[in-house]
Amino acid sequence: MKKNFSLTIALLSIFFSISHLNATNLIDKGYYVVDLKQKVDWLKCSAGQQWDDKNCSGEAIKLNLEEAEIALNQLNEQLEGEWRLPTKKELKSLVCTDCTGAKINKKYFPNTPAEPFWTSQRNWWSPKFYWSVNFFTGHVYGRFVPEKRLFLRFLRDR
């Protein structure tokens, strides 16, 4: 009985130490963050903000999806890589349910507005609407038309 208990404790100890190592899948790389789990790079700042080596400065801007496409083209001209809007799953992966204020890790994504952000995906059951992730509640919604102005966060595949 004592051996089984010791073995159980040892296995639990190994499990929790491995879990701790995998606690974060994000690596800070300056103006972007490597997401090892999703295999993408996220821009730290929301559209309209600039990375100043310490923080996201300036005001994030809300754009409709037509304006988002123009902003995306400008971004791809200025920064290396094929930047794009995230899928619903990718953006939802950034939600931090334990965070206060904006439901996102502020260490990696500072000054993120606690409001909805666009995804690239149409709502399959109501195709005139697109999915968004709300960083005030942490919930996903499929109720915004493309003409609505929401915040944006861009990413690129690794």
Backbone as a chain_set.jsonl record, in Angstrom:
{"seq": "MKKNFSLTIALLSIFFSISHLNATNLIDKGYYVVDLKQKVDWLKCSAGQQWDDKNCSGEAIKLNLEEAEIALNQLNEQLEGEWRLPTKKELKSLVCTDCTGAKINKKYFPNTPAEPFWTSQRNWWSPKFYWSVNFFTGHVYGRFVPEKRLFLRFLRDR", "coords": {"N": [[0.833, -1.193, 0.0], [1.928, 1.242, 0.817], [3.948, 1.501, -1.102], [2.427, 1.767, -3.47], [1.151, 4.195, -2.948], [3.357, 5.926, -2.83], [4.275, 5.651, -5.462], [2.098, 6.704, -6.841], [2.166, 9.362, -5.928], [4.646, 10.115, -6.989], [4.138, 9.874, -9.758], [2.093, 11.786, -10.053], [3.527, 14.051, -9.373], [5.367, 14.2, -11.493], [3.547, 14.549, -13.608], [2.379, 17.084, -12.956], [4.642, 18.702, -13.053], [5.314, 18.554, -15.744], [2.969, 19.621, -16.826], [3.214, 22.185, -15.85], [5.411, 23.096, -17.284], [4.27, 23.309, -19.788], [2.505, 25.34, -19.426], [2.365, 27.835, -20.61], [1.987, 28.667, -23.96], [3.011, 30.666, -25.366], [5.432, 32.856, -26.737], [7.347, 35.656, -26.289], [8.331, 37.922, -28.727], [9.117, 40.553, -29.179], [7.559, 42.815, -31.151], [5.684, 40.982, -31.85], [4.047, 37.847, -30.957], [4.836, 34.501, -30.516], [2.801, 31.775, -30.958], [2.85, 28.7, -29.907], [1.091, 26.543, -29.756], [-1.055, 27.065, -31.549], [0.451, 27.457, -33.771], [1.156, 29.934, -34.938], [1.991, 33.434, -35.453], [1.224, 36.198, -33.526], [0.364, 39.614, -33.813], [1.234, 41.881, -31.308], [-0.113, 44.25, -30.789], [-3.304, 45.8, -31.232], [-5.057, 46.645, -34.268], [-4.23, 49.873, -35.426], [-2.725, 50.629, -33.273], [0.716, 51.029, -32.121], [3.751, 49.26, -31.611], [6.062, 50.081, -29.148], [8.458, 49.068, -28.174], [7.983, 48.539, -25.508], [5.298, 48.682, -24.962], [1.914, 48.789, -26.281], [1.181, 51.526, -28.009], [-0.895, 54.415, -28.619], [-4.214, 54.622, -30.047], [-6.389, 51.903, -30.409], [-8.196, 50.998, -33.328], [-11.487, 50.779, -34.744], [-12.721, 48.884, -37.402], [-14.632, 48.182, -40.365], [-15.244, 45.121, -42.232], [-14.484, 45.513, -44.907], [-12.774, 47.727, -44.752], [-10.925, 46.53, -43.096], [-9.691, 44.738, -44.816], [-8.256, 46.488, -46.478], [-6.517, 47.611, -44.579], [-5.133, 45.298, -43.91], [-3.803, 44.709, -46.318], [-2.049, 46.915, -46.386], [-0.563, 46.361, -44.075], [0.703, 43.945, -44.808], [2.385, 44.911, -46.774], [4.142, 46.4, -45.258], [5.192, 44.833, -43.158], [7.06, 41.825, -42.739], [5.84, 38.751, -43.948], [2.747, 36.883, -44.307], [0.195, 38.269, -43.242], [-3.007, 37.99, -41.609], [-6.58, 37.887, -40.829], [-7.723, 36.311, -37.836], [-9.063, 32.952, -37.386], [-12.149, 31.87, -35.86], [-11.599, 29.937, -33.868], [-8.832, 30.346, -33.456], [-8.719, 33.027, -32.476], [-10.346, 32.825, -30.22], [-8.726, 31.238, -28.672], [-7.068, 32.998, -27.368], [-8.46, 34.045, -25.269], [-8.615, 34.825, -21.869], [-9.935, 33.616, -19.166], [-9.561, 34.071, -16.45], [-8.515, 36.586, -16.266], [-8.614, 40.034, -15.298], [-10.487, 42.936, -16.28], [-9.868, 43.443, -19.675], [-10.282, 40.335, -21.227], [-7.793, 38.911, -21.802], [-4.357, 37.984, -22.017], [-2.477, 40.389, -20.668], [0.235, 40.743, -20.52], [1.297, 39.768, -22.879], [-0.375, 40.92, -24.756], [-0.768, 43.905, -24.535], [-2.824, 46.716, -23.557], [-5.175, 45.977, -24.88], [-8.384, 46.504, -26.098], [-11.338, 45.94, -24.188], [-13.455, 44.65, -25.769], [-15.453, 43.544, -28.647], [-13.757, 41.664, -31.246], [-12.979, 41.171, -34.68], [-13.269, 38.067, -36.499], [-12.193, 35.977, -39.221], [-14.208, 34.441, -40.151], [-17.372, 33.524, -41.479], [-20.602, 33.242, -40.014], [-21.868, 30.139, -39.967], [-24.536, 29.266, -39.706], [-25.997, 31.502, -40.09], [-25.324, 33.15, -42.579], [-25.013, 35.896, -43.335], [-23.809, 37.132, -41.285], [-20.793, 37.556, -39.284], [-18.352, 35.847, -37.234], [-17.26, 36.881, -34.016], [-14.999, 37.635, -31.311], [-15.416, 38.49, -28.03], [-13.597, 40.425, -25.922], [-14.348, 41.489, -23.539], [-16.252, 39.918, -22.299], [-15.325, 37.408, -22.948], [-16.678, 35.734, -24.566], [-17.88, 34.161, -27.619], [-19.407, 35.425, -30.506], [-21.774, 35.367, -33.175], [-22.95, 37.48, -34.68], [-22.548, 39.897, -36.071], [-22.757, 42.098, -38.823], [-20.822, 42.55, -41.86], [-20.428, 45.289, -42.256], [-20.333, 46.479, -39.811], [-18.298, 48.097, -37.373], [-15.517, 46.831, -35.78], [-12.863, 45.922, -33.489], [-9.513, 44.815, -34.42], [-7.168, 42.12, -34.622], [-4.214, 40.907, -35.92], [-2.621, 38.011, -37.418], [-0.102, 35.625, -38.442], [0.728, 32.649, -40.23], [3.005, 30.151, -39.047]], "CA": [[0.0, 0.0, 0.0], [2.812, 2.396, 0.9], [4.627, 1.613, -2.394], [1.455, 2.301, -4.436], [0.946, 5.598, -2.62], [4.574, 6.625, -3.255], [4.285, 5.656, -6.916], [1.063, 7.654, -7.248], [2.691, 10.708, -5.655], [5.714, 10.37, -7.962], [3.52, 10.096, -11.066], [1.423, 13.083, -10.009], [4.575, 15.068, -9.367], [5.861, 14.302, -12.869], [2.473, 15.124, -14.412], [2.233, 18.507, -12.694], [5.822, 19.426, -13.517], [5.177, 18.644, -17.193], [1.893, 20.584, -17.069], [3.735, 23.52, -15.566], [6.261, 23.485, -18.41], [3.409, 23.643, -20.914], [1.492, 26.289, -18.959], [2.223, 28.889, -21.604], [2.395, 28.313, -25.313], [3.324, 31.938, -26.001], [6.805, 33.334, -26.603], [7.455, 37.075, -26.629], [9.352, 38.196, -29.74], [9.124, 41.984, -29.494], [6.271, 43.344, -31.591], [4.757, 39.877, -32.052], [4.076, 36.74, -30.004], [4.755, 33.186, -31.133], [1.836, 30.875, -30.328], [3.312, 27.367, -30.266], [-0.036, 25.619, -29.876], [-1.788, 27.353, -32.787], [1.455, 27.537, -34.839], [1.005, 31.238, -35.582], [2.554, 34.625, -34.809], [0.228, 37.243, -33.3], [0.814, 40.966, -33.509], [0.878, 42.231, -29.932], [-1.001, 45.412, -30.74], [-4.51, 45.829, -32.051], [-4.945, 47.56, -35.413], [-4.244, 51.283, -35.043], [-1.699, 50.848, -32.251], [2.092, 50.749, -32.521], [4.619, 48.698, -30.591], [7.16, 51.012, -28.884], [9.453, 48.271, -27.448], [7.529, 48.272, -24.144], [3.852, 48.702, -24.853], [1.157, 49.182, -27.467], [0.805, 52.928, -27.826], [-1.913, 54.896, -29.546], [-5.568, 54.102, -29.874], [-6.87, 50.864, -31.316], [-9.288, 51.514, -34.161], [-12.512, 49.844, -35.195], [-12.888, 48.891, -38.851], [-15.531, 47.166, -40.917], [-14.426, 44.105, -42.901], [-13.901, 46.073, -46.133], [-11.631, 48.53, -44.287], [-9.941, 45.58, -42.546], [-8.949, 44.205, -45.959], [-7.321, 47.548, -46.876], [-5.496, 47.651, -43.522], [-4.347, 44.069, -44.039], [-2.904, 44.899, -47.47], [-0.993, 47.838, -45.946], [0.273, 45.632, -43.116], [1.535, 42.988, -45.54], [3.41, 45.669, -47.477], [5.074, 46.991, -44.301], [5.822, 43.821, -42.307], [7.342, 40.549, -43.368], [4.886, 37.682, -43.681], [1.398, 36.919, -44.867], [-0.7, 38.519, -42.122], [-4.419, 37.746, -41.907], [-7.489, 37.871, -39.69], [-7.775, 34.968, -37.241], [-10.298, 32.174, -37.364], [-12.841, 31.91, -34.57], [-10.846, 29.085, -32.937], [-7.556, 30.997, -33.136], [-8.931, 34.198, -31.621], [-10.899, 32.328, -28.948], [-7.62, 30.659, -27.892], [-6.418, 34.068, -26.61], [-9.306, 34.453, -24.143], [-8.127, 34.498, -20.522], [-11.121, 33.73, -18.314], [-9.165, 34.536, -15.118], [-7.989, 37.949, -16.336], [-9.527, 41.136, -14.987], [-10.517, 43.887, -17.395], [-9.905, 42.704, -20.934], [-10.085, 38.89, -21.027], [-6.649, 38.515, -22.621], [-3.123, 38.123, -21.245], [-1.954, 41.736, -20.915], [1.693, 40.663, -20.66], [1.581, 39.545, -24.29], [-1.252, 41.751, -25.583], [-1.093, 45.064, -23.699], [-3.769, 47.749, -24.025], [-6.227, 45.422, -25.735], [-9.718, 46.942, -25.671], [-12.258, 44.909, -23.695], [-14.579, 44.761, -26.699], [-15.406, 42.514, -29.692], [-12.76, 41.665, -32.31], [-13.36, 40.389, -35.85], [-12.601, 36.882, -37.021], [-12.329, 35.89, -40.678], [-15.205, 33.423, -40.471], [-18.821, 33.755, -41.503], [-21.437, 32.401, -39.175], [-22.392, 29.131, -40.894], [-25.999, 29.123, -39.622], [-26.579, 32.779, -40.504], [-24.173, 33.591, -43.373], [-24.791, 37.334, -43.514], [-23.078, 37.575, -40.09], [-19.459, 37.006, -39.04], [-18.019, 35.546, -35.844], [-16.363, 37.788, -33.295], [-14.668, 37.243, -29.944], [-15.543, 39.657, -27.173], [-12.611, 40.365, -24.844], [-14.953, 41.968, -22.29], [-16.913, 38.761, -21.692], [-14.647, 36.17, -23.303], [-17.598, 34.915, -25.366], [-17.868, 34.213, -29.081], [-20.717, 35.787, -31.045], [-21.873, 35.321, -34.634], [-24.089, 38.353, -34.958], [-22.202, 41.192, -36.65], [-22.679, 42.209, -40.281], [-19.496, 43.028, -42.259], [-20.361, 46.751, -42.231], [-20.118, 46.896, -38.418], [-16.888, 48.371, -37.053], [-14.991, 46.148, -34.596], [-11.406, 45.928, -33.401], [-8.819, 43.767, -35.189], [-5.827, 41.659, -34.26], [-3.744, 40.12, -37.047], [-1.668, 36.941, -37.181], [0.424, 34.951, -39.637], [1.091, 31.238, -40.001], [4.442, 29.902, -38.837]], "C": [[0.872, 1.249, 0.0], [3.546, 2.615, -0.433], [3.69, 2.216, -3.444], [1.231, 3.785, -4.216], [2.146, 6.426, -3.086], [4.65, 6.722, -4.772], [3.27, 6.669, -7.457], [1.546, 9.083, -7.064], [3.768, 11.059, -6.682], [5.134, 10.66, -9.344], [2.798, 11.435, -11.119], [2.426, 14.22, -10.058], [5.122, 15.286, -10.777], [4.812, 14.971, -13.753], [2.377, 16.63, -14.215], [3.466, 19.296, -13.117], [5.791, 19.567, -15.038], [4.095, 19.656, -17.541], [2.391, 21.997, -16.866], [4.615, 24.008, -16.716], [5.432, 23.923, -19.608], [2.364, 24.689, -20.559], [1.307, 27.435, -19.936], [2.751, 28.387, -22.939], [2.811, 29.547, -26.081], [4.762, 32.345, -25.71], [6.861, 34.768, -27.122], [8.617, 37.296, -27.594], [9.381, 39.674, -30.127], [7.751, 42.464, -29.885], [5.247, 42.238, -31.893], [4.997, 38.773, -31.019], [3.946, 35.439, -30.786], [3.794, 32.334, -30.304], [2.179, 29.465, -30.79], [2.165, 26.387, -30.498], [-0.775, 25.813, -31.199], [-0.871, 27.401, -34.011], [1.296, 28.803, -35.671], [1.799, 32.283, -34.815], [1.441, 35.656, -34.711], [0.914, 38.591, -33.185], [0.361, 41.289, -32.094], [-0.188, 43.312, -29.874], [-2.21, 45.221, -31.64], [-4.287, 46.8, -33.204], [-5.116, 49.0, -34.94], [-3.2, 51.627, -33.993], [-0.32, 50.532, -32.816], [2.863, 50.211, -31.332], [5.809, 49.636, -30.401], [8.264, 50.37, -28.036], [9.085, 48.005, -26.001], [6.032, 48.047, -24.072], [3.228, 48.982, -26.215], [0.658, 50.594, -27.234], [-0.194, 53.336, -28.9], [-3.242, 54.223, -29.275], [-5.852, 52.998, -30.895], [-8.055, 51.434, -32.091], [-10.247, 50.392, -34.531], [-12.663, 50.016, -36.706], [-13.968, 47.898, -39.246], [-14.663, 46.194, -41.732], [-13.83, 44.581, -44.224], [-12.657, 46.911, -45.78], [-10.527, 47.633, -43.725], [-9.085, 44.996, -43.662], [-7.906, 45.215, -46.449], [-6.176, 47.63, -45.865], [-4.572, 46.444, -43.613], [-3.369, 44.156, -45.202], [-1.75, 45.829, -47.11], [-0.022, 47.146, -44.993], [1.219, 44.682, -43.836], [2.612, 43.669, -46.382], [4.51, 46.131, -46.518], [5.826, 45.964, -43.457], [6.004, 42.523, -43.07], [6.285, 39.52, -42.991], [3.559, 37.896, -44.353], [0.416, 37.057, -43.704], [-2.147, 38.349, -42.568], [-5.254, 37.926, -40.65], [-7.54, 36.449, -39.126], [-9.105, 34.263, -37.484], [-10.93, 32.336, -35.978], [-12.048, 31.122, -33.515], [-9.537, 29.76, -32.505], [-7.757, 32.166, -32.181], [-9.47, 33.792, -30.26], [-9.783, 31.765, -28.066], [-6.893, 31.713, -27.052], [-7.22, 34.513, -25.39], [-8.721, 33.922, -22.835], [-9.291, 34.697, -19.556], [-10.797, 34.259, -16.926], [-8.672, 35.98, -15.102], [-9.059, 38.967, -15.946], [-9.433, 42.177, -16.097], [-10.66, 43.106, -18.682], [-9.534, 41.244, -20.671], [-9.008, 38.359, -21.968], [-5.404, 38.759, -21.782], [-2.444, 39.449, -21.602], [-0.439, 41.773, -21.017], [2.06, 40.546, -22.144], [0.796, 40.481, -25.214], [-1.701, 42.984, -24.795], [-2.066, 46.03, -24.383], [-4.794, 47.235, -25.029], [-7.579, 45.917, -25.232], [-10.582, 45.755, -25.239], [-13.555, 45.0, -24.494], [-14.468, 43.648, -27.745], [-14.324, 42.768, -30.744], [-13.262, 40.768, -33.438], [-12.601, 39.077, -35.946], [-12.809, 36.906, -38.541], [-13.498, 35.011, -41.096], [-16.645, 33.915, -40.436], [-19.493, 32.8, -40.521], [-22.152, 31.412, -40.093], [-23.912, 29.0, -40.844], [-26.728, 30.412, -39.959], [-25.518, 33.534, -41.303], [-24.005, 35.09, -43.597], [-24.021, 37.935, -42.329], [-21.712, 36.891, -39.997], [-19.279, 36.755, -37.55], [-17.09, 36.617, -35.286], [-16.089, 37.184, -31.921], [-14.668, 38.516, -29.117], [-14.576, 39.527, -25.993], [-13.076, 41.081, -23.58], [-15.564, 40.783, -21.551], [-16.138, 37.461, -21.897], [-15.499, 35.261, -24.177], [-17.422, 35.146, -26.864], [-19.284, 34.508, -29.548], [-20.67, 35.736, -32.562], [-22.957, 36.235, -35.135], [-23.758, 39.698, -35.595], [-22.135, 41.119, -38.171], [-21.32, 42.809, -40.644], [-19.333, 44.544, -42.201], [-20.136, 47.307, -40.825], [-18.631, 47.124, -38.187], [-16.532, 47.702, -35.719], [-13.472, 46.284, -34.605], [-10.828, 44.733, -34.149], [-7.503, 43.406, -34.52], [-5.408, 40.704, -35.369], [-2.746, 39.061, -36.603], [-1.161, 36.415, -38.51], [0.768, 33.514, -39.251], [2.591, 31.119, -39.838], [4.975, 28.987, -39.903]], "O": [[0.597, 2.204, -0.726], [3.748, 3.754, -0.853], [4.103, 3.076, -4.221], [1.132, 4.552, -5.173], [1.976, 7.498, -3.666], [5.044, 7.756, -5.31], [3.551, 7.396, -8.409], [1.357, 9.923, -7.944], [3.797, 12.181, -7.189], [5.581, 11.583, -10.026], [2.881, 12.144, -12.122], [2.193, 15.235, -10.713], [5.316, 16.424, -11.203], [5.135, 15.851, -14.551], [2.303, 17.379, -15.19], [3.341, 20.458, -13.504], [6.203, 20.599, -15.566], [4.276, 20.465, -18.451], [2.035, 22.904, -17.618], [4.574, 25.183, -17.081], [5.842, 24.807, -20.36], [1.424, 24.9, -21.325], [0.2, 27.955, -20.076], [3.813, 27.77, -23.023], [2.953, 29.503, -27.303], [5.249, 32.2, -24.588], [6.469, 35.047, -28.255], [9.75, 36.906, -27.311], [9.642, 40.006, -31.284], [6.856, 42.52, -29.042], [4.08, 42.527, -32.16], [6.003, 38.767, -30.31], [3.051, 35.294, -31.619], [3.962, 32.195, -29.093], [1.852, 29.071, -31.909], [2.265, 25.501, -31.347], [-1.085, 24.842, -31.889], [-1.343, 27.389, -35.147], [1.297, 28.775, -36.902], [2.224, 32.056, -33.682], [0.785, 35.956, -35.708], [1.945, 38.702, -32.523], [-0.777, 40.999, -31.724], [-1.063, 43.287, -29.009], [-2.137, 44.56, -32.676], [-3.425, 47.676, -33.125], [-6.019, 49.312, -34.163], [-2.832, 52.792, -33.84], [-0.191, 49.864, -33.842], [2.663, 50.641, -30.196], [6.498, 49.962, -31.369], [8.93, 51.06, -27.265], [9.822, 47.297, -25.315], [5.551, 47.303, -23.217], [3.91, 49.359, -27.168], [-0.184, 50.832, -26.368], [-0.318, 52.692, -29.942], [-3.368, 53.373, -28.394], [-5.586, 53.151, -32.087], [-8.818, 52.248, -31.571], [-9.87, 49.223, -34.617], [-12.725, 51.134, -37.218], [-14.196, 46.902, -38.559], [-13.467, 46.432, -41.898], [-12.771, 44.098, -44.624], [-11.623, 46.807, -46.439], [-9.341, 47.937, -43.862], [-7.887, 44.781, -43.478], [-6.791, 44.829, -46.797], [-5.008, 47.709, -46.247], [-3.363, 46.564, -43.414], [-2.224, 43.72, -45.081], [-0.604, 45.571, -47.48], [1.192, 47.324, -45.094], [2.405, 44.62, -43.512], [3.643, 43.063, -46.672], [5.671, 46.242, -46.911], [6.973, 46.198, -43.078], [5.2, 42.174, -43.934], [5.884, 39.437, -41.83], [3.285, 38.964, -44.901], [-0.132, 36.059, -43.235], [-2.477, 38.536, -43.739], [-4.722, 38.093, -39.552], [-7.41, 35.484, -39.879], [-10.127, 34.896, -37.75], [-10.314, 32.87, -35.056], [-11.856, 31.601, -32.397], [-9.184, 29.741, -31.326], [-7.043, 32.284, -31.186], [-9.079, 34.37, -29.246], [-9.885, 31.812, -26.84], [-6.174, 31.36, -26.117], [-6.717, 35.276, -24.565], [-8.382, 32.745, -22.713], [-9.595, 35.827, -19.172], [-11.667, 34.841, -16.278], [-8.437, 36.538, -14.031], [-10.244, 38.787, -16.226], [-8.409, 42.281, -16.773], [-11.489, 42.2, -18.77], [-8.567, 40.967, -19.962], [-9.256, 37.493, -22.807], [-5.396, 39.645, -20.928], [-1.907, 39.607, -22.698], [0.12, 42.733, -21.547], [3.025, 41.16, -22.6], [1.244, 40.795, -26.317], [-2.871, 43.098, -24.43], [-2.114, 46.137, -25.608], [-5.227, 47.968, -25.919], [-7.886, 45.762, -24.05], [-10.55, 44.695, -25.863], [-14.605, 45.374, -23.97], [-13.499, 42.89, -27.737], [-14.016, 43.91, -31.086], [-13.889, 39.738, -33.192], [-11.446, 38.979, -35.532], [-13.522, 37.762, -39.065], [-13.75, 34.854, -42.291], [-17.073, 34.61, -39.515], [-19.001, 31.705, -40.247], [-22.967, 31.824, -40.919], [-24.523, 28.653, -41.855], [-27.951, 30.413, -40.099], [-24.882, 34.449, -40.782], [-22.93, 35.516, -44.019], [-23.629, 39.101, -42.366], [-21.498, 35.811, -40.546], [-19.953, 37.358, -36.714], [-16.253, 37.176, -35.995], [-16.84, 36.34, -31.433], [-14.006, 39.496, -29.459], [-14.719, 38.628, -25.164], [-12.292, 41.264, -22.648], [-15.416, 40.654, -20.336], [-16.277, 36.522, -21.113], [-15.093, 34.143, -24.494], [-16.897, 36.168, -27.306], [-20.246, 33.921, -29.053], [-19.638, 36.031, -33.166], [-23.801, 35.822, -35.931], [-24.627, 40.568, -35.65], [-21.538, 40.203, -38.736], [-20.72, 43.506, -39.826], [-18.208, 45.035, -42.106], [-19.788, 48.478, -40.668], [-17.798, 46.414, -38.751], [-17.148, 47.962, -34.686], [-12.877, 46.705, -35.597], [-11.533, 43.776, -34.47], [-6.821, 44.25, -33.938], [-6.157, 39.794, -35.722], [-2.108, 39.187, -35.558], [-1.716, 36.716, -39.567], [1.058, 33.217, -38.092], [3.354, 31.891, -40.419], [6.162, 28.66, -39.9]]}, "num_chains": 1, "name": "protein.A"}
